[in-house]
Amino acid sequence: MTESNKYIKSDKFAFDLVANLARSPGAFPQTGKFSSRVWAQLFGMTEKNFKELLKETGIPHFKFGSNVIVDAKDFWTSQKKKEAL
């Protein structure tokens, strides 16, 4: 598997999926705080690539020890803002 400078190519589908989720988020958690590992599994991507997605999109998150935590409300708010642009 070749790796690009931003994400592993096999995860491109997952990046595209996340980019289009604001229209239909019903199958994903709407409230609560989850680690980047959980979010990555939900979207079928690697944790490393989910963290890269956080950086690229500016989704609010915080570090708790070695974990990166993302609030579901922050995640969806960021997606809707991105869709509006």
N, C-alpha and C positions, 0 to 999 in steps of 0.2 A: 504494500500500500504506500503510495507516495503522499508526502505531506506538503501542502502549500505553505506560504508564509503566514496565513491567517487561520486556516482550519484544515482538517483532514478531508480530502475530497469526498470520501464516502459519507461524510456528515453534511454535505451540501444540501441534501434533501431535508435534513432536520433543520438547518438554518432557514431554508425557504419556508418550511412548515411553521416555524416560530414566527417568521415575518408576516405570515398571513393569518395568524390565530385570533387577532382582535375581533374579527367578524364572527367567529363561532367558538368562544372559549368554554362552552358548556361541559365538555368532557374533562376539563382540567380544574384543579382546585381554585376557588375564587377567594378564599380567605385562609389565613394561617401563614406561618413562616416555615420555610423548608430549606434544607441544605442544597447546595449546588448539585450534589450527587443525586438527590431525589428528582430535581428538575431535569437533569440530564437524562435520567432513566425515563421520565415521562415523555420526553421528546425523542428518545431513541438516539442520543448522541453521547459522546464521551464527556466526562466532567471537565476535562481540559478545554474542550471546544465550547461548552456552556459558559465557562468563565471568560473565554474570548468573546463570546456573544455579549456578555454583560459589559465588557469594556467597549465594544463597538457601538452598542446601542445606548449606553449610559443609563441602564436600568439601575435604580438605587439598590444597594446591597451593603452588608456589613460583614466583617470578619469576626468570628467567634472562635478563638484558638486557631486551629488549622482549617476550620470549616468556613465556607462562604454561605451566608444566609440571605435568602431573598424572600421578601414578603409578597404574597400573592397579589394583594391589592396594588402594591407598587409596580409589580410586573405588568398587570393588565392596564394600569393607568399609563405606563410608558408605551405599551403597544398601541393603545388608542391614540395617544399623542402622535406617535410615529405615523399612524394611518392617516391622520388629519393633514399631515404635511404634504 
